[in-house]
Structures are given as structure tokens and as C-alpha cells.
Amino acid sequence: MAKVLHASASGYFPGCLVENADIANQSLVDAMAIYWKVKSWTITISGDDPISATTFTRTEADETYLVCNNNEFLPSDEDNFFSLSSAFYVNSYSNPTLYGVEAGFYLKRGGLIYNSQGGEEFSQLVGTFSFYGNSYPLYRDIDEGDPPSASGSIVPDTYWPYAA
């Protein structure tokens, strides 16, 4: 992978690195692959209100546009969209041996809304989702009654075709 310079001085990611030893548990190569190599993601939610496997593909013409951190995906319309926000971590500024990428996402499909951050007025914790071997909280927008039970996964579907 080529090294892209950025104002954060790491040069490896399009955003600043935050020190967090709990999240930064991957090699630099693995953490960079999550952001730089994956062209499309497949999202699946199972449980009380399932969403069948849906693939969302980046809108960029090629991977060089990732430098600007554009996280737009297709298909996308009023009732079917996915957004992914990445946070980049390092285990220690003084000894940067482990890195990590935490995926924040927002998914709307057929009126169901799931996200990884909560915080919305009607967001309730409904389970967990997996992303690159780690488990994160899964929230669902629901305004009344008991929250449904759910689990999910976000996995790579296709990769950018890097030249040899």
C-alpha cells in the first residue's frame, strides 16, 4: 500500500489517530486494509426484524478519492442507504505498534433504522454487530415497546483492484 500523507502526521489514514489501547488491537497492515482496500461492504442484520444481506458499494471512481474520506455508498435512496464513518486509533503515541479502525455506521432499509452509535431520541440497544473480529453495540430506532433482539455483521464484499 502507498503511504498517503495527512496533517495528522501518521500518513497512513485520512484522519487523525486517537490513542486507545482497547480498540487498537490490529497490525498496521490489517487496520489500513479496512479503510483503503475494501470497495464494498455487505451488511446483515438478524433477529426479530431482520435485514437480508445487502451490499453497499463506494461511489468513488477509484481508491485515490478515499484520501478525502468520502463515505458515500450505492445503492442509496430515501429508504435504502448506508453510511460508514471510520475512527482511527493507535495503542500508544510513544510506541505505535498496534492500530485499529472502529466503524460507525447508519443503516436505513425499508423503514428499519440501525446504527452503531445510539444517541438518537429513539435509539435503543438491541444487540451487537461484528466487524473484523470485534463486537460492537447495535442500536435500533424504535419509539415504543420493548426493543427487538438483533445481531449483525459488516463484512467486505469486494476490494479495489490494486495493480501489482
C-alpha positions as CSV (number, residue, x, y, z in Angstrom):
1,M,0.0,0.0,0.0
2,A,1.2,3.5,-0.7
3,K,1.6,5.9,2.1
4,V,-0.7,9.0,1.9
5,L,0.5,12.0,3.8
6,H,-2.0,13.7,6.1
7,A,-1.9,16.6,8.5
8,S,-2.2,14.2,11.5
9,A,1.4,13.1,10.8
10,S,0.6,9.4,10.7
11,G,0.4,9.4,6.9
12,Y,-1.4,6.1,6.9
13,F,-5.0,7.2,7.4
14,P,-7.1,10.2,6.1
15,G,-7.9,11.3,9.7
16,C,-6.1,11.9,13.0
17,L,-5.2,8.9,15.2
18,V,-6.7,8.7,18.7
19,E,-4.8,6.9,21.4
20,N,-6.8,3.9,22.7
21,A,-5.2,0.6,23.6
22,D,-8.6,-1.2,23.8
23,I,-9.6,-0.6,20.2
24,A,-6.1,-0.5,18.7
25,N,-5.5,-4.3,18.6
26,Q,-4.6,-4.9,14.9
27,S,-1.4,-4.7,12.9
28,L,-1.0,-1.5,10.8
29,V,-1.5,-3.6,7.6
30,D,-4.8,-5.0,8.8
31,A,-6.1,-1.6,10.0
32,M,-5.1,0.1,6.8
33,A,-6.8,-2.7,4.7
34,I,-10.1,-2.0,6.4
35,Y,-10.1,1.6,5.1
36,W,-8.0,1.5,1.9
37,K,-8.7,-1.9,0.3
38,V,-12.5,-2.5,0.7
39,K,-14.6,-1.2,-2.1
40,S,-18.0,-2.6,-1.0
41,W,-19.4,-3.9,2.3
42,T,-22.2,-6.5,2.9
43,I,-24.4,-5.8,6.0
44,T,-26.7,-8.4,7.5
45,I,-29.0,-7.9,10.5
46,S,-30.7,-11.0,12.0
47,G,-33.1,-11.3,14.8
48,D,-36.7,-10.0,15.4
49,D,-36.6,-7.5,12.5
50,P,-34.0,-9.0,10.1
51,I,-32.5,-7.2,7.1
52,S,-31.2,-9.7,4.5
53,A,-27.6,-9.4,3.3
54,T,-27.3,-6.1,1.5
55,T,-24.2,-4.9,-0.3
56,F,-23.3,-1.2,-0.5
57,T,-20.5,-0.1,-2.9
58,R,-18.4,3.1,-2.6
59,T,-19.2,5.8,-5.1
60,E,-15.6,6.8,-5.7
61,A,-14.2,6.2,-9.2
62,D,-11.1,4.7,-7.6
63,E,-9.3,4.4,-4.3
64,T,-7.4,7.7,-4.7
65,Y,-10.6,9.5,-3.8
66,L,-10.6,7.9,-0.3
67,V,-8.0,10.5,0.7
68,C,-10.8,13.0,1.1
69,N,-12.7,10.5,3.3
70,N,-15.8,10.3,1.2
71,N,-18.0,7.6,2.6
72,E,-20.9,7.5,0.2
73,F,-22.3,4.2,-1.0
74,L,-24.7,2.8,-3.6
75,P,-27.5,1.8,-3.7
76,S,-28.8,4.9,-1.9
77,D,-32.2,6.4,-1.9
78,E,-34.6,7.7,0.8
79,D,-35.4,4.2,2.2
80,N,-32.2,2.3,1.4
81,F,-28.9,3.8,2.5
82,F,-25.8,3.1,4.5
83,S,-23.1,5.5,5.8
84,L,-19.9,4.5,7.4
85,S,-17.7,6.7,9.5
86,S,-14.3,5.5,10.5
87,A,-12.3,6.4,13.6
88,F,-8.6,5.6,13.5
89,Y,-6.7,4.5,16.7
90,V,-3.2,3.8,17.8
91,N,-2.4,1.9,21.0
92,S,0.3,4.4,22.1
93,Y,1.7,7.6,20.6
94,S,5.1,6.8,22.1
95,N,5.1,3.2,20.9
96,P,2.8,2.9,17.9
97,T,2.8,-0.9,17.3
98,L,-0.9,-1.6,17.2
99,Y,-3.6,0.2,15.3
100,G,-7.4,-0.1,14.8
101,V,-10.3,1.1,12.8
102,E,-13.7,1.4,14.5
103,A,-16.6,1.5,12.1
104,G,-19.5,3.8,13.0
105,F,-22.5,3.1,10.7
106,Y,-26.0,4.2,10.0
107,L,-28.2,1.9,8.0
108,K,-31.8,2.5,6.8
109,R,-33.5,-0.2,4.9
110,G,-37.2,-0.4,4.2
111,G,-38.1,1.8,7.2
112,L,-35.9,0.0,9.7
113,I,-33.0,2.1,11.1
114,Y,-30.0,0.5,12.7
115,N,-26.8,2.3,13.9
116,S,-23.7,1.8,16.0
117,Q,-23.7,5.0,18.0
118,G,-27.1,5.3,19.7
119,G,-27.7,8.7,21.0
120,E,-30.7,9.4,18.8
121,E,-34.0,10.1,20.6
122,F,-35.5,6.7,19.9
123,S,-32.3,4.6,19.6
124,Q,-32.3,1.6,21.9
125,L,-29.6,-1.1,22.3
126,V,-30.8,-4.3,20.7
127,G,-27.7,-6.4,20.4
128,T,-24.2,-6.4,18.9
129,F,-22.7,-6.5,15.5
130,S,-19.3,-7.9,14.4
131,F,-16.7,-6.0,12.4
132,Y,-13.3,-7.6,11.7
133,G,-13.4,-9.9,14.7
134,N,-14.6,-7.3,17.2
135,S,-18.0,-6.9,18.7
136,Y,-19.7,-3.5,18.9
137,P,-23.1,-2.3,20.3
138,L,-26.0,-2.4,17.8
139,Y,-28.8,0.2,18.2
140,R,-32.2,0.3,16.5
141,D,-34.5,3.3,16.2
142,I,-37.8,2.3,17.9
143,D,-40.2,4.6,19.7
144,E,-42.4,2.3,21.8
145,G,-42.5,-1.1,23.4
146,D,-39.7,-3.5,24.2
147,P,-36.7,-3.2,21.8
148,P,-36.3,-6.2,19.4
149,S,-33.4,-8.5,19.7
150,A,-30.9,-8.3,16.9
151,S,-27.3,-9.1,15.8
152,G,-25.4,-8.1,12.7
153,S,-22.3,-8.1,10.7
154,I,-20.4,-5.9,8.4
155,V,-18.0,-7.8,6.1
156,P,-16.0,-6.9,3.0
157,D,-17.6,-7.9,-0.3
158,T,-15.2,-6.6,-2.9
159,Y,-11.8,-4.9,-3.0
160,W,-10.2,-2.2,-5.1
161,P,-8.2,-3.8,-7.9
162,Y,-4.7,-2.6,-7.0
163,A,-2.1,-3.0,-9.7
164,A,0.8,-5.4,-9.0
